[in-house]
Amino acid sequence: MVHGFISDDGIFEGKVHVGNDEYFVESAKKYFKDTPKDFHSVIYESRDVHYPYAYGAGCGVNEKTKRWMDDVKR
């Protein structure tokens, strides 16, 4: 299963699910000072991401928003 989009510069960004494995695909421009000439994407497994928050990798919720969400739930 694949979830993602094609950016304005024609690069796919998203997630690829293969069996129990999940891969992130992102533009190499996000990771290198000078845009690489011989490749356009960075691909890595989700298990290689070490995210320190209990509410999950890739969530985008910061601590302040998490506290507000917890208060609203009550």
All heavy atoms as a GROMACS GRO file, in nm:
protein
  608
    1MET      N    1   0.085  -0.115   0.000
    1MET     CA    2   0.000   0.000   0.000
    1MET      C    3   0.091   0.123   0.000
    1MET      O    4   0.194   0.124   0.066
    1MET     CB    5  -0.089   0.000   0.124
    1MET     CG    6  -0.187   0.112   0.124
    1MET     SD    7  -0.293   0.121   0.271
    1MET     CE    8  -0.326  -0.046   0.311
    2VAL      N    9   0.051   0.224  -0.074
    2VAL     CA   10   0.130   0.346  -0.084
    2VAL      C   11   0.042   0.466  -0.053
    2VAL      O   12  -0.071   0.475  -0.100
    2VAL     CB   13   0.188   0.361  -0.227
    2VAL    CG1   14   0.262   0.491  -0.243
    2VAL    CG2   15   0.279   0.243  -0.260
    3HIS      N   16   0.093   0.557   0.031
    3HIS     CA   17   0.027   0.683   0.062
    3HIS      C   18   0.126   0.794   0.034
    3HIS      O   19   0.239   0.787   0.083
    3HIS     CB   20  -0.013   0.691   0.210
    3HIS     CG   21  -0.111   0.588   0.252
    3HIS    ND1   22  -0.245   0.609   0.248
    3HIS    CD2   23  -0.093   0.463   0.298
    3HIS    CE1   24  -0.307   0.501   0.292
    3HIS    NE2   25  -0.216   0.411   0.322
    4GLY      N   26   0.087   0.894  -0.040
    4GLY     CA   27   0.180   1.002  -0.065
    4GLY      C   28   0.128   1.099  -0.168
    4GLY      O   29   0.010   1.100  -0.203
    5PHE      N   30   0.220   1.179  -0.219
    5PHE     CA   31   0.186   1.279  -0.319
    5PHE      C   32   0.308   1.306  -0.407
    5PHE      O   33   0.420   1.273  -0.370
    5PHE     CB   34   0.138   1.409  -0.253
    5PHE     CG   35   0.244   1.477  -0.171
    5PHE    CD1   36   0.321   1.579  -0.226
    5PHE    CD2   37   0.267   1.440  -0.038
    5PHE    CE1   38   0.420   1.642  -0.150
    5PHE    CE2   39   0.364   1.503   0.038
    5PHE     CZ   40   0.441   1.604  -0.018
    6ILE      N   41   0.283   1.368  -0.519
    6ILE     CA   42   0.391   1.412  -0.608
    6ILE      C   43   0.405   1.562  -0.584
    6ILE      O   44   0.310   1.638  -0.604
    6ILE     CB   45   0.359   1.385  -0.757
    6ILE    CG1   46   0.328   1.237  -0.779
    6ILE    CG2   47   0.473   1.434  -0.845
    6ILE    CD1   48   0.442   1.143  -0.753
    7SER      N   49   0.524   1.605  -0.543
    7SER     CA   50   0.548   1.747  -0.513
    7SER      C   51   0.552   1.828  -0.642
    7SER      O   52   0.553   1.774  -0.753
    7SER     CB   53   0.678   1.762  -0.436
    7SER     OG   54   0.788   1.723  -0.516
    8ASP      N   55   0.557   1.961  -0.627
    8ASP     CA   56   0.561   2.050  -0.742
    8ASP      C   57   0.681   2.024  -0.833
    8ASP      O   58   0.676   2.049  -0.953
    8ASP     CB   59   0.563   2.196  -0.697
    8ASP     CG   60   0.431   2.240  -0.636
    8ASP    OD1   61   0.328   2.174  -0.664
    8ASP    OD2   62   0.430   2.338  -0.560
    9ASP      N   63   0.791   1.973  -0.775
    9ASP     CA   64   0.909   1.944  -0.857
    9ASP      C   65   0.912   1.800  -0.908
    9ASP      O   66   1.014   1.752  -0.956
    9ASP     CB   67   1.038   1.982  -0.785
    9ASP     CG   68   1.055   1.917  -0.649
    9ASP    OD1   69   0.960   1.852  -0.601
    9ASP    OD2   70   1.163   1.932  -0.590
   10GLY      N   71   0.798   1.730  -0.897
   10GLY     CA   72   0.786   1.596  -0.955
   10GLY      C   73   0.840   1.482  -0.872
   10GLY      O   74   0.856   1.371  -0.922
   11ILE      N   75   0.866   1.505  -0.743
   11ILE     CA   76   0.923   1.403  -0.655
   11ILE      C   77   0.812   1.342  -0.569
   11ILE      O   78   0.735   1.414  -0.506
   11ILE     CB   79   1.033   1.463  -0.565
   11ILE    CG1   80   1.140   1.534  -0.647
   11ILE    CG2   81   1.092   1.358  -0.473
   11ILE    CD1   82   1.215   1.445  -0.741
   12PHE      N   83   0.807   1.208  -0.563
   12PHE     CA   84   0.711   1.140  -0.475
   12PHE      C   85   0.757   1.155  -0.331
   12PHE      O   86   0.875   1.138  -0.299
   12PHE     CB   87   0.701   0.991  -0.509
   12PHE     CG   88   0.621   0.913  -0.408
   12PHE    CD1   89   0.483   0.916  -0.412
   12PHE    CD2   90   0.683   0.842  -0.307
   12PHE    CE1   91   0.407   0.846  -0.318
   12PHE    CE2   92   0.609   0.771  -0.212
   12PHE     CZ   93   0.471   0.774  -0.218
   13GLU      N   94   0.663   1.187  -0.242
   13GLU     CA   95   0.689   1.188  -0.099
   13GLU      C   96   0.576   1.114  -0.030
   13GLU      O   97   0.459   1.136  -0.063
   13GLU     CB   98   0.699   1.331  -0.046
   13GLU     CG   99   0.818   1.406  -0.104
   13GLU     CD  100   0.850   1.533  -0.029
   13GLU    OE1  101   0.847   1.530   0.096
   13GLU    OE2  102   0.875   1.634  -0.096
   14GLY      N  103   0.608   1.025   0.062
   14GLY     CA  104   0.504   0.953   0.132
   14GLY      C  105   0.556   0.829   0.201
   14GLY      O  106   0.674   0.820   0.237
   15LYS      N  107   0.464   0.733   0.220
   15LYS     CA  108   0.495   0.607   0.288
   15LYS      C  109   0.463   0.491   0.195
   15LYS      O  110   0.367   0.494   0.120
   15LYS     CB  111   0.411   0.591   0.414
   15LYS     CG  112   0.442   0.687   0.524
   15LYS     CD  113   0.353   0.655   0.644
   15LYS     CE  114   0.374   0.755   0.754
   15LYS     NZ  115   0.287   0.726   0.869
   16VAL      N  116   0.543   0.387   0.206
   16VAL     CA  117   0.521   0.263   0.132
   16VAL      C  118   0.513   0.151   0.236
   16VAL      O  119   0.604   0.134   0.317
   16VAL     CB  120   0.637   0.236   0.032
   16VAL    CG1  121   0.614   0.104  -0.038
   16VAL    CG2  122   0.651   0.352  -0.066
   17HIS      N  123   0.404   0.076   0.233
   17HIS     CA  124   0.384  -0.037   0.325
   17HIS      C  125   0.403  -0.166   0.245
   17HIS      O  126   0.336  -0.187   0.144
   17HIS     CB  127   0.243  -0.035   0.384
   17HIS     CG  128   0.212   0.088   0.461
   17HIS    ND1  129   0.228   0.096   0.597
   17HIS    CD2  130   0.168   0.209   0.422
   17HIS    CE1  131   0.195   0.215   0.638
   17HIS    NE2  132   0.157   0.287   0.534
   18VAL      N  133   0.494  -0.250   0.290
   18VAL     CA  134   0.518  -0.380   0.227
   18VAL      C  135   0.513  -0.484   0.338
   18VAL      O  136   0.603  -0.491   0.422
   18VAL     CB  137   0.657  -0.384   0.157
   18VAL    CG1  138   0.678  -0.519   0.092
   18VAL    CG2  139   0.670  -0.272   0.055
   19GLY      N  140   0.406  -0.562   0.342
   19GLY     CA  141   0.388  -0.657   0.451
   19GLY      C  142   0.383  -0.583   0.583
   19GLY      O  143   0.302  -0.492   0.601
   20ASN      N  144   0.470  -0.620   0.675
   20ASN     CA  145   0.476  -0.553   0.805
   20ASN      C  146   0.577  -0.439   0.809
   20ASN      O  147   0.600  -0.379   0.913
   20ASN     CB  148   0.510  -0.653   0.916
   20ASN     CG  149   0.398  -0.752   0.938
   20ASN    OD1  150   0.281  -0.719   0.922
   20ASN    ND2  151   0.433  -0.874   0.973
   21ASP      N  152   0.640  -0.410   0.696
   21ASP     CA  153   0.742  -0.306   0.690
   21ASP      C  154   0.682  -0.177   0.635
   21ASP      O  155   0.592  -0.179   0.551
   21ASP     CB  156   0.858  -0.349   0.601
   21ASP     CG  157   0.929  -0.472   0.655
   21ASP    OD1  158   0.941  -0.484   0.778
   21ASP    OD2  159   0.972  -0.556   0.573
   22GLU      N  160   0.734  -0.065   0.685
   22GLU     CA  161   0.689   0.066   0.640
   22GLU      C  162   0.811   0.150   0.606
   22GLU      O  163   0.907   0.156   0.684
   22GLU     CB  164   0.608   0.133   0.752
   22GLU     CG  165   0.560   0.272   0.719
   22GLU     CD  166   0.486   0.332   0.836
   22GLU    OE1  167   0.547   0.349   0.943
   22GLU    OE2  168   0.367   0.363   0.820
   23TYR      N  169   0.808   0.215   0.491
   23TYR     CA  170   0.920   0.297   0.444
   23TYR      C  171   0.872   0.440   0.420
   23TYR      O  172   0.762   0.461   0.367
   23TYR     CB  173   0.979   0.241   0.314
   23TYR     CG  174   1.030   0.100   0.328
   23TYR    CD1  175   0.946  -0.008   0.306
   23TYR    CD2  176   1.161   0.076   0.365
   23TYR    CE1  177   0.992  -0.139   0.320
   23TYR    CE2  178   1.209  -0.053   0.379
   23TYR     CZ  179   1.123  -0.160   0.356
   23TYR     OH  180   1.170  -0.289   0.371
   24PHE      N  181   0.953   0.537   0.457
   24PHE     CA  182   0.927   0.676   0.427
   24PHE      C  183   1.008   0.714   0.304
   24PHE      O  184   1.124   0.674   0.291
   24PHE     CB  185   0.968   0.767   0.543
   24PHE     CG  186   0.885   0.749   0.667
   24PHE    CD1  187   0.933   0.673   0.772
   24PHE    CD2  188   0.761   0.809   0.678
   24PHE    CE1  189   0.858   0.657   0.887
   24PHE    CE2  190   0.685   0.794   0.793
   24PHE     CZ  191   0.733   0.717   0.898
   25VAL      N  192   0.949   0.793   0.215
   25VAL     CA  193   1.019   0.845   0.098
   25VAL      C  194   1.006   0.996   0.104
   25VAL      O  195   0.896   1.050   0.111
   25VAL     CB  196   0.956   0.792  -0.033
   25VAL    CG1  197   1.033   0.845  -0.153
   25VAL    CG2  198   0.949   0.641  -0.034
   26GLU      N  199   1.121   1.065   0.104
   26GLU     CA  200   1.121   1.211   0.112
   26GLU      C  201   1.220   1.270   0.014
   26GLU      O  202   1.316   1.204  -0.026
   26GLU     CB  203   1.157   1.255   0.254
   26GLU     CG  204   1.059   1.206   0.358
   26GLU     CD  205   1.089   1.261   0.495
   26GLU    OE1  206   1.072   1.383   0.513
   26GLU    OE2  207   1.134   1.184   0.580
   27SER      N  208   1.198   1.396  -0.021
   27SER     CA  209   1.289   1.465  -0.111
   27SER      C  210   1.426   1.479  -0.046
   27SER      O  211   1.437   1.514   0.072
   27SER     CB  212   1.234   1.604  -0.144
   27SER     OG  213   1.328   1.677  -0.219
   28ALA      N  214   1.531   1.451  -0.122
   28ALA     CA  215   1.667   1.463  -0.070
   28ALA      C  216   1.701   1.608  -0.034
   28ALA      O  217   1.789   1.633   0.048
   28ALA     CB  218   1.766   1.410  -0.174
   29LYS      N  219   1.628   1.704  -0.093
   29LYS     CA  220   1.652   1.846  -0.063
   29LYS      C  221   1.636   1.876   0.086
   29LYS      O  222   1.697   1.968   0.136
   29LYS     CB  223   1.557   1.935  -0.142
   29LYS     CG  224   1.584   1.935  -0.291
   29LYS     CD  225   1.507   2.043  -0.365
   29LYS     CE  226   1.359   2.035  -0.345
   29LYS     NZ  227   1.286   2.129  -0.431
   30LYS      N  228   1.556   1.799   0.156
   30LYS     CA  229   1.535   1.821   0.300
   30LYS      C  230   1.656   1.783   0.384
   30LYS      O  231   1.669   1.826   0.497
   30LYS     CB  232   1.415   1.738   0.350
   30LYS     CG  233   1.283   1.780   0.295
   30LYS     CD  234   1.174   1.691   0.354
   30LYS     CE  235   1.038   1.729   0.302
   30LYS     NZ  236   0.934   1.643   0.361
   31TYR      N  237   1.744   1.701   0.330
   31TYR     CA  238   1.852   1.643   0.409
   31TYR      C  239   1.992   1.686   0.370
   31TYR      O  240   2.086   1.656   0.442
   31TYR     CB  241   1.844   1.489   0.402
   31TYR     CG  242   1.718   1.437   0.466
   31TYR    CD1  243   1.604   1.412   0.391
   31TYR    CD2  244   1.712   1.418   0.603
   31TYR    CE1  245   1.488   1.366   0.450
   31TYR    CE2  246   1.596   1.373   0.664
   31TYR     CZ  247   1.484   1.347   0.586
   31TYR     OH  248   1.370   1.303   0.646
   32PHE      N  249   2.007   1.756   0.257
   32PHE     CA  250   2.140   1.795   0.211
   32PHE      C  251   2.145   1.945   0.184
   32PHE      O  252   2.051   2.002   0.129
   32PHE     CB  253   2.176   1.718   0.082
   32PHE     CG  254   2.183   1.570   0.102
   32PHE    CD1  255   2.071   1.490   0.082
   32PHE    CD2  256   2.301   1.510   0.144
   32PHE    CE1  257   2.076   1.352   0.102
   32PHE    CE2  258   2.307   1.373   0.164
   32PHE     CZ  259   2.196   1.295   0.143
   33LYS      N  260   2.256   2.006   0.224
   33LYS     CA  261   2.274   2.150   0.203
   33LYS      C  262   2.266   2.183   0.054
   33LYS      O  263   2.198   2.276   0.014
   33LYS     CB  264   2.408   2.193   0.261
   33LYS     CG  265   2.437   2.339   0.249
   33LYS     CD  266   2.570   2.375   0.312
   33LYS     CE  267   2.602   2.521   0.288
   33LYS     NZ  268   2.733   2.556   0.342
   34ASP      N  269   2.339   2.107  -0.026
   34ASP     CA  270   2.335   2.121  -0.172
   34ASP      C  271   2.256   2.004  -0.228
   34ASP      O  272   2.283   1.888  -0.196
   34ASP     CB  273   2.476   2.120  -0.230
   34ASP     CG  274   2.560   2.237  -0.179
   34ASP    OD1  275   2.505   2.349  -0.171
   34ASP    OD2  276   2.678   2.217  -0.147
   35THR      N  277   2.156   2.033  -0.311
   35THR     CA  278   2.073   1.928  -0.368
   35THR      C  279   2.158   1.830  -0.447
   35THR      O  280   2.232   1.872  -0.537
   35THR     CB  281   1.964   1.989  -0.459
   35THR    OG1  282   1.887   2.082  -0.384
   35THR    CG2  283   1.873   1.881  -0.515
   36PRO      N  284   2.152   1.700  -0.414
   36PRO     CA  285   2.231   1.600  -0.487
   36PRO      C  286   2.193   1.598  -0.635
   36PRO      O  287   2.077   1.617  -0.670
   36PRO     CB  288   2.193   1.469  -0.419
   36PRO     CG  289   2.138   1.507  -0.287
   36PRO     CD  290   2.074   1.641  -0.307
   37LYS      N  291   2.290   1.573  -0.719
   37LYS     CA  292   2.267   1.568  -0.864
   37LYS      C  293   2.236   1.426  -0.913
   37LYS      O  294   2.174   1.409  -1.016
   37LYS     CB  295   2.390   1.622  -0.939
   37LYS     CG  296   2.428   1.763  -0.902
   37LYS     CD  297   2.332   1.864  -0.958
   37LYS     CE  298   2.382   2.004  -0.933
   37LYS     NZ  299   2.291   2.087  -0.860
   38ASP      N  300   2.281   1.324  -0.838
   38ASP     CA  301   2.266   1.187  -0.886
   38ASP      C  302   2.152   1.108  -0.820
   38ASP      O  303   2.133   0.992  -0.851
   38ASP     CB  304   2.399   1.111  -0.873
   38ASP     CG  305   2.461   1.121  -0.734
   38ASP    OD1  306   2.417   1.206  -0.655
   38ASP    OD2  307   2.554   1.044  -0.706
   39PHE      N  308   2.076   1.170  -0.729
   39PHE     CA  309   1.956   1.108  -0.674
   39PHE      C  310   1.863   1.217  -0.622
   39PHE      O  311   1.904   1.329  -0.597
   39PHE     CB  312   1.989   1.006  -0.564
   39PHE     CG  313   2.061   1.064  -0.444
   39PHE    CD1  314   1.990   1.104  -0.332
   39PHE    CD2  315   2.199   1.076  -0.442
   39PHE    CE1  316   2.054   1.156  -0.222
   39PHE    CE2  317   2.265   1.127  -0.333
   39PHE     CZ  318   2.193   1.168  -0.222
   40HIS      N  319   1.736   1.184  -0.609
   40HIS     CA  320   1.637   1.285  -0.572
   40HIS      C  321   1.562   1.253  -0.443
   40HIS      O  322   1.491   1.338  -0.390
   40HIS     CB  323   1.536   1.306  -0.685
   40HIS     CG  324   1.471   1.178  -0.731
   40HIS    ND1  325   1.376   1.112  -0.658
   40HIS    CD2  326   1.493   1.104  -0.843
   40HIS    CE1  327   1.338   1.004  -0.723
   40HIS    NE2  328   1.408   0.996  -0.836
   41SER      N  329   1.575   1.131  -0.391
   41SER     CA  330   1.495   1.091  -0.275
   41SER      C  331   1.579   1.021  -0.170
   41SER      O  332   1.682   0.962  -0.200
   41SER     CB  333   1.383   0.996  -0.319
   41SER     OG  334   1.296   1.059  -0.408
   42VAL      N  335   1.528   1.029  -0.047
   42VAL     CA  336   1.584   0.955   0.065
   42VAL      C  337   1.475   0.859   0.111
   42VAL      O  338   1.360   0.898   0.128
   42VAL     CB  339   1.623   1.051   0.180
   42VAL    CG1  340   1.664   0.975   0.305
   42VAL    CG2  341   1.733   1.145   0.136
   43ILE      N  342   1.511   0.732   0.127
   43ILE     CA  343   1.416   0.628   0.168
   43ILE      C  344   1.471   0.560   0.292
   43ILE      O  345   1.588   0.522   0.296
   43ILE     CB  346   1.395   0.524   0.056
   43ILE    CG1  347   1.348   0.593  -0.073
   43ILE    CG2  348   1.295   0.417   0.100
   43ILE    CD1  349   1.346   0.502  -0.194
   44TYR      N  350   1.385   0.548   0.395
   44TYR     CA  351   1.429   0.482   0.518
   44TYR      C  352   1.312   0.409   0.582
   44TYR      O  353   1.196   0.443   0.560
   44TYR     CB  354   1.491   0.584   0.615
   44TYR     CG  355   1.402   0.703   0.645
   44TYR    CD1  356   1.316   0.703   0.754
   44TYR    CD2  357   1.405   0.815   0.563
   44TYR    CE1  358   1.236   0.812   0.781
   44TYR    CE2  359   1.324   0.924   0.589
   44TYR     CZ  360   1.239   0.922   0.698
   44TYR     OH  361   1.158   1.030   0.724
   45GLU      N  362   1.344   0.308   0.662
   45GLU     CA  363   1.241   0.230   0.730
   45GLU      C  364   1.191   0.303   0.854
   45GLU      O  365   1.268   0.368   0.924
   45GLU     CB  366   1.296   0.094   0.772
   45GLU     CG  367   1.310  -0.003   0.658
   45GLU     CD  368   1.342  -0.141   0.708
   45GLU    OE1  369   1.248  -0.213   0.749
   45GLU    OE2  370   1.461  -0.176   0.706
   46SER      N  371   1.064   0.286   0.883
   46SER     CA  372   1.007   0.352   1.002
   46SER      C  373   1.073   0.303   1.130
   46SER      O  374   1.088   0.379   1.224
   46SER     CB  375   0.856   0.329   1.008
   46SER     OG  376   0.826   0.192   1.020
   47ARG      N  377   1.120   0.177   1.133
   47ARG     CA  378   1.183   0.127   1.256
   47ARG      C  379   1.319   0.192   1.281
   47ARG      O  380   1.376   0.179   1.389
   47ARG     CB  381   1.195  -0.024   1.254
   47ARG     CG  382   1.287  -0.080   1.149
   47ARG     CD  383   1.295  -0.231   1.162
   47ARG     NE  384   1.354  -0.288   1.043
   47ARG     CZ  385   1.315  -0.400   0.988
   47ARG    NH1  386   1.219  -0.471   1.042
   47ARG    NH2  387   1.373  -0.444   0.879
   48ASP      N  388   1.373   0.262   1.182
   48ASP     CA  389   1.498   0.335   1.201
   48ASP      C  390   1.477   0.474   1.261
   48ASP      O  391   1.572   0.543   1.294
   48ASP     CB  392   1.572   0.350   1.068
   48ASP     CG  393   1.623   0.216   1.016
   48ASP    OD1  394   1.654   0.129   1.101
   48ASP    OD2  395   1.631   0.199   0.894
   49VAL      N  396   1.350   0.515   1.274
   49VAL     CA  397   1.318   0.645   1.334
   49VAL      C  398   1.302   0.626   1.484
   49VAL      O  399   1.223   0.544   1.529
   49VAL     CB  400   1.187   0.702   1.274
   49VAL    CG1  401   1.148   0.832   1.342
   49VAL    CG2  402   1.201   0.720   1.124
   50HIS      N  403   1.378   0.701   1.560
   50HIS     CA  404   1.370   0.694   1.706
   50HIS      C  405   1.303   0.820   1.756
   50HIS      O  406   1.366   0.925   1.771
   50HIS     CB  407   1.510   0.677   1.766
   50HIS     CG  408   1.579   0.555   1.714
   50HIS    ND1  409   1.544   0.428   1.753
   50HIS    CD2  410   1.676   0.541   1.621
   50HIS    CE1  411   1.618   0.341   1.688
   50HIS    NE2  412   1.699   0.407   1.607
   51TYR      N  413   1.172   0.811   1.777
   51TYR     CA  414   1.090   0.925   1.816
   51TYR      C  415   1.061   0.914   1.964
   51TYR      O  416   1.006   0.814   2.010
   51TYR     CB  417   0.961   0.922   1.734
   51TYR     CG  418   0.883   1.049   1.738
   51TYR    CD1  419   0.926   1.161   1.668
   51TYR    CD2  420   0.765   1.059   1.811
   51TYR    CE1  421   0.856   1.279   1.670
   51TYR    CE2  422   0.694   1.177   1.813
   51TYR     CZ  423   0.739   1.286   1.743
   51TYR     OH  424   0.668   1.402   1.745
   52PRO      N  425   1.096   1.015   2.043
   52PRO     CA  426   1.090   1.003   2.189
   52PRO      C  427   0.952   1.021   2.251
   52PRO      O  428   0.940   1.017   2.372
   52PRO     CB  429   1.184   1.115   2.235
   52PRO     CG  430   1.171   1.218   2.129
   52PRO     CD  431   1.157   1.140   2.000
   53TYR      N  432   0.847   1.039   2.172
   53TYR     CA  433   0.716   1.067   2.231
   53TYR      C  434   0.625   0.946   2.223
   53TYR      O  435   0.622   0.875   2.123
   53TYR     CB  436   0.652   1.186   2.160
   53TYR     CG  437   0.737   1.309   2.171
   53TYR    CD1  438   0.814   1.353   2.064
   53TYR    CD2  439   0.744   1.380   2.290
   53TYR    CE1  440   0.894   1.466   2.075
   53TYR    CE2  441   0.824   1.492   2.302
   53TYR     CZ  442   0.898   1.535   2.195
   53TYR     OH  443   0.977   1.645   2.207
   54ALA      N  444   0.547   0.927   2.325
   54ALA     CA  445   0.460   0.810   2.335
   54ALA      C  446   0.349   0.810   2.231
   54ALA      O  447   0.296   0.706   2.196
   54ALA     CB  448   0.399   0.803   2.475
   55TYR      N  449   0.312   0.927   2.177
   55TYR     CA  450   0.201   0.932   2.083
   55TYR      C  451   0.243   0.909   1.939
   55TYR      O  452   0.166   0.929   1.849
   55TYR     CB  453   0.122   1.062   2.098
   55TYR     CG  454   0.203   1.184   2.129
   55TYR    CD1  455   0.256   1.264   2.030
   55TYR    CD2  456   0.228   1.219   2.262
   55TYR    CE1  457   0.330   1.375   2.061
   55TYR    CE2  458   0.303   1.330   2.292
   55TYR     CZ  459   0.354   1.408   2.191
   55TYR     OH  460   0.428   1.518   2.221
   56GLY      N  461   0.364   0.865   1.915
   56GLY     CA  462   0.401   0.810   1.786
   56GLY      C  463   0.488   0.893   1.695
   56GLY      O  464   0.490   1.014   1.704
   57ALA      N  465   0.557   0.825   1.609
   57ALA     CA  466   0.644   0.891   1.510
   57ALA      C  467   0.561   0.958   1.402
   57ALA      O  468   0.459   0.906   1.361
   57ALA     CB  469   0.738   0.788   1.448
   58GLY      N  470   0.607   1.072   1.357
   58GLY     CA  471   0.541   1.141   1.247
   58GLY      C  472   0.414   1.212   1.284
   58GLY      O  473   0.343   1.260   1.197
   59CYS      N  474   0.383   1.222   1.411
   59CYS     CA  475   0.257   1.281   1.454
   59CYS      C  476   0.254   1.432   1.433
   59CYS      O  477   0.154   1.487   1.393
   59CYS     CB  478   0.233   1.247   1.601
   59CYS     SG  479   0.083   1.318   1.667
   60GLY      N  480   0.360   1.502   1.463
   60GLY     CA  481   0.363   1.647   1.449
   60GLY      C  482   0.307   1.721   1.569
   60GLY      O  483   0.305   1.843   1.572
   61VAL      N  484   0.258   1.650   1.669
   61VAL     CA  485   0.204   1.713   1.788
   61VAL      C  486   0.319   1.748   1.882
   61VAL      O  487   0.398   1.663   1.917
   61VAL     CB  488   0.103   1.621   1.860
   61VAL    CG1  489   0.057   1.681   1.991
   61VAL    CG2  490  -0.015   1.592   1.772
   62ASN      N  491   0.326   1.874   1.922
   62ASN     CA  492   0.429   1.912   2.019
   62ASN      C  493   0.372   1.900   2.160
   62ASN      O  494   0.254   1.871   2.179
   62ASN     CB  495   0.483   2.052   1.991
   62ASN     CG  496   0.374   2.158   1.997
   62ASN    OD1  497   0.283   2.150   2.079
   62ASN    ND2  498   0.384   2.256   1.910
   63GLU      N  499   0.454   1.920   2.261
   63GLU     CA  500   0.412   1.900   2.400
   63GLU      C  501   0.297   1.993   2.440
   63GLU      O  502   0.204   1.953   2.508
   63GLU     CB  503   0.530   1.920   2.495
   63GLU     CG  504   0.634   1.809   2.487
   63GLU     CD  505   0.579   1.673   2.527
   63GLU    OE1  506   0.493   1.663   2.614
   63GLU    OE2  507   0.626   1.574   2.468
   64LYS      N  508   0.305   2.119   2.397
   64LYS     CA  509   0.199   2.216   2.431
   64LYS      C  510   0.065   2.172   2.373
   64LYS      O  511  -0.037   2.172   2.442
   64LYS     CB  512   0.237   2.354   2.378
   64LYS     CG  513   0.136   2.460   2.409
   64LYS     CD  514   0.181   2.595   2.355
   64LYS     CE  515   0.075   2.699   2.376
   64LYS     NZ  516   0.112   2.828   2.315
   65THR      N  517   0.064   2.130   2.247
   65THR     CA  518  -0.059   2.084   2.184
   65THR      C  519  -0.109   1.956   2.248
   65THR      O  520  -0.229   1.938   2.268
   65THR     CB  521  -0.037   2.063   2.032
   65THR    OG1  522   0.014   2.184   1.976
   65THR    CG2  523  -0.164   2.024   1.962
   66LYS      N  524  -0.019   1.867   2.283
   66LYS     CA  525  -0.057   1.742   2.350
   66LYS      C  526  -0.127   1.771   2.483
   66LYS      O  527  -0.230   1.712   2.513
   66LYS     CB  528   0.067   1.654   2.372
   66LYS     CG  529   0.044   1.531   2.456
   66LYS     CD  530  -0.024   1.421   2.379
   66LYS     CE  531  -0.019   1.288   2.449
   66LYS     NZ  532  -0.111   1.269   2.557
   67ARG      N  533  -0.074   1.864   2.562
   67ARG     CA  534  -0.138   1.899   2.689
   67ARG      C  535  -0.277   1.956   2.665
   67ARG      O  536  -0.373   1.921   2.735
   67ARG     CB  537  -0.052   1.999   2.766
   67ARG     CG  538   0.069   1.936   2.834
   67ARG     CD  539   0.136   2.031   2.932
   67ARG     NE  540   0.183   2.154   2.869
   67ARG     CZ  541   0.301   2.168   2.809
   67ARG    NH1  542   0.385   2.067   2.805
   67ARG    NH2  543   0.335   2.284   2.754
   68TRP      N  544  -0.290   2.044   2.564
   68TRP     CA  545  -0.420   2.102   2.533
   68TRP      C  546  -0.518   1.991   2.491
   68TRP      O  547  -0.633   1.991   2.536
   68TRP     CB  548  -0.406   2.205   2.420
   68TRP     CG  549  -0.538   2.257   2.373
   68TRP    CD1  550  -0.614   2.353   2.431
   68TRP    CD2  551  -0.611   2.210   2.259
   68TRP    NE1  552  -0.729   2.371   2.360
   68TRP    CE2  553  -0.730   2.285   2.254
   68TRP    CE3  554  -0.586   2.115   2.161
   68TRP    CZ2  555  -0.824   2.266   2.154
   68TRP    CZ3  556  -0.680   2.096   2.063
   68TRP    CH2  557  -0.799   2.171   2.059
   69MET      N  558  -0.474   1.898   2.408
   69MET     CA  559  -0.561   1.789   2.364
   69MET      C  560  -0.604   1.702   2.482
   69MET      O  561  -0.721   1.662   2.490
   69MET     CB  562  -0.491   1.705   2.258
   69MET     CG  563  -0.474   1.777   2.127
   69MET     SD  564  -0.368   1.692   2.008
   69MET     CE  565  -0.458   1.542   1.978
   70ASP      N  566  -0.512   1.675   2.575
   70ASP     CA  567  -0.547   1.597   2.693
   70ASP      C  568  -0.649   1.670   2.778
   70ASP      O  569  -0.743   1.609   2.831
   70ASP     CB  570  -0.422   1.566   2.775
   70ASP     CG  571  -0.333   1.461   2.709
   70ASP    OD1  572  -0.382   1.389   2.622
   70ASP    OD2  573  -0.214   1.454   2.747
   71ASP      N  574  -0.636   1.802   2.793
   71ASP     CA  575  -0.732   1.881   2.871
   71ASP      C  576  -0.871   1.882   2.806
   71ASP      O  577  -0.972   1.871   2.873
   71ASP     CB  578  -0.684   2.026   2.889
   71ASP     CG  579  -0.567   2.036   2.984
   71ASP    OD1  580  -0.544   1.940   3.063
   71ASP    OD2  581  -0.498   2.140   2.981
   72VAL      N  582  -0.874   1.894   2.674
   72VAL     CA  583  -1.001   1.897   2.601
   72VAL      C  584  -1.075   1.764   2.614
   72VAL      O  585  -1.196   1.760   2.622
   72VAL     CB  586  -0.977   1.935   2.454
   72VAL    CG1  587  -1.103   1.918   2.371
   72VAL    CG2  588  -0.927   2.077   2.443
   73LYS      N  589  -0.999   1.653   2.615
   73LYS     CA  590  -1.061   1.519   2.626
   73LYS      C  591  -1.138   1.504   2.757
   73LYS      O  592  -1.234   1.430   2.763
   73LYS     CB  593  -0.954   1.410   2.620
   73LYS     CG  594  -0.907   1.379   2.482
   73LYS     CD  595  -0.827   1.250   2.475
   73LYS     CE  596  -0.717   1.240   2.577
   73LYS     NZ  597  -0.628   1.126   2.556
   74ARG      N  598  -1.095   1.573   2.861
   74ARG     CA  599  -1.157   1.554   2.993
   74ARG      C  600  -1.287   1.618   3.001
   74ARG      O  601  -1.372   1.663   2.991
   74ARG     CB  602  -1.066   1.610   3.102
   74ARG     CG  603  -0.941   1.531   3.109
   74ARG     CD  604  -0.849   1.585   3.212
   74ARG     NE  605  -0.716   1.535   3.177
   74ARG     CZ  606  -0.605   1.585   3.220
   74ARG    NH1  607  -0.606   1.687   3.299
   74ARG    NH2  608  -0.491   1.535   3.185
   0.00000   0.00000   0.00000
